[in-house]
Amino acid sequence: MFNEKLAEALNKQMNNEFYSAQSYMAMAAYCEHNNYLGFAHFYLQQAEEERSHGMKIYKYLNDRGVHVRFSALSEPKTEYSSVLDTFESALWQEKEVTKNIYDLTDLAWEFKEHATISFLGWFLDEQVEEEASFETHIDYLKRIGNDQNALFVYENELSKRNTSAE
């Protein structure tokens, strides 16, 4: 029998992943509204990736015989001061997800739920990649500063992103 407290925490994280997807869509909407179409594309790809993470947890819960429960999502932030602000907000969001995955892993260890510990290892690795990626984007954007030509080139590069959601 799957531990109820762990099942509840995994359901919550699944919903958090769907919230992250919605948040990235809000960042995309900000970028598109301000004619940063390459950055909008980047965030739409990011949203797709987050949805796939939520579905990964959905499938795991179903495979373990746990009833999947969806909850209402709060409205994400929709106003930003700049493209850089979207990336800084995204990094903060990813750090929150990392903390949640750490807490889930601790809980899985507490209940000696080895299959869940193994399952969460993928998410831990993914979070290292996510945080590093956003830190790099923030560094680049700060380096670019007000250079509109460099921003255009960087945005063009991000518009080519094609995520194969896992």
N, C-alpha and C positions, 0 to 999 in steps of 0.2 A: 504494500500500500504506500503510495506516494505521500510524503509529509504535507499536511495541509498548509502549514505556514510557508513552506518553500513554494508550493503551488501558487499560493496567493502572491508571493513576491515575484515569481516568474510571470504571472498574468499582469502584474503591475508594470514590469519591465517591458512586456510586449506592447502594452498601451503607451509606455514612454517612447518606444521606438516609432510608433505611429505618430505620436506628438512631434517627435523630431522631424519626421517627414513633412508634416504640416508646417512646421517652423521653417524648414528649408524652402518650402513652396512660397511662404510669405516673403522670404528673402529674395527669391526669384521674382516675385511680383514687384517688390521695391525696385530691383535692378531693371526689370523690363519697363516699368513706368518711367524710369529715368534714362531710358535708352542705352542701357548697358546690357545688350542682348547676349553677349558672350558670358558675362557673369550670371545672367539669368539662366542660361543653358547649364552652366556649371551647377547651380543650385537645384535645378530640376533633376539633373542626374544624381545629385546628392540625395534628394528626396526619394528617388527610386531605390537607391541603395538602402536607405533607412527603412523603407517599406519592406524590402526583402529581409532585413534583420528581424522586423516584427513577425514576418511570416515564418522565419526560421524557428522562432520561439513558439509560434502557433503550432507548427508541425510537431515540434518536440513535445509540447504539452499533450497533444492528441496521441502521439505515439506512446506516451507514458500513461494514457488513460485518464488524464486530468481534464476536467471541464474547462474549456477556454471561456473567459469572461472579458467582455469589452466594457470599457467605461467611457464616459463623456470626456472629450478632450477640451482643455481650456484654450482660449483664443491665444494664438501666438503673437508675439511682438510684430507689428507691421510697419512701424516708422523707424527709420534709421537716418543718421546724419551723413553717411557716406558709404561707399562700397567697403572701405576699410572697416567701418563700424559693423557691417554685416559679417565680415570675417572674424572680427573680435568677438561678436556675439556667438558665432558658430563655435569658436574655440571654447568659450565658456560653457556652451551647451554640451560639447563633447567631453569636457572635463567632468560635468555632472553625470553623464552617462558612464564614464569610467568609474566614478565613485559608486554608482549604482551596481555596476558589474562586480566590483570588489566586494560590496556588501552581499550580493547574491552568492558569490563564491564562498565567502565566510560562512554564510548560512548553510550552503551545501556541505561544507566541511563539518559544520556543527552536527548535521544529521547523517554524516557519513554517506551522503548520496553521491557515490563515485561516478555514476553515469552523468549526472548533472555537472559535477566538477569537470569532467572531460568535455562536455558540451560547452561549458562557459569558457574553456580555454581558448576556443576560437574567437569569442567576443573580446577577451583580454588582448589577444594579438591584434585584432582589428582596431581596438581603441588606441593602441600605441601608434598604429599607422595613421589613424584619423587625427590625433592630436599633433603629430609631427607634420602632417600635411597642412593643417591650418596654421601652425606656427610658421611654416615656410611661406605660405601665401601672405601672411601678415608682414613678415620680414620684407618680401618683395614689394608689397604695396607701400610700405614705409620708405623703402629705398627709392621707389618711383616718385613718391611725393606728388608734386603738381605737374610733373612732366606728362602732358597729355598724349604725346606721341608714344612714350614708353607704356603708358596705360593702355592705349589702343592695341599695341603689339601684344601685351600681356593678356588682355581681354580676348584677343583673337586666338591665342593659344588655348585658353580655357574653353573657348567655344567648340573646340575639337574633342573635348572629353566625351568618351563613350564608355559608360560604366556597364560592365556585365554584372548585373545584380546577382548575388549568390544566395 
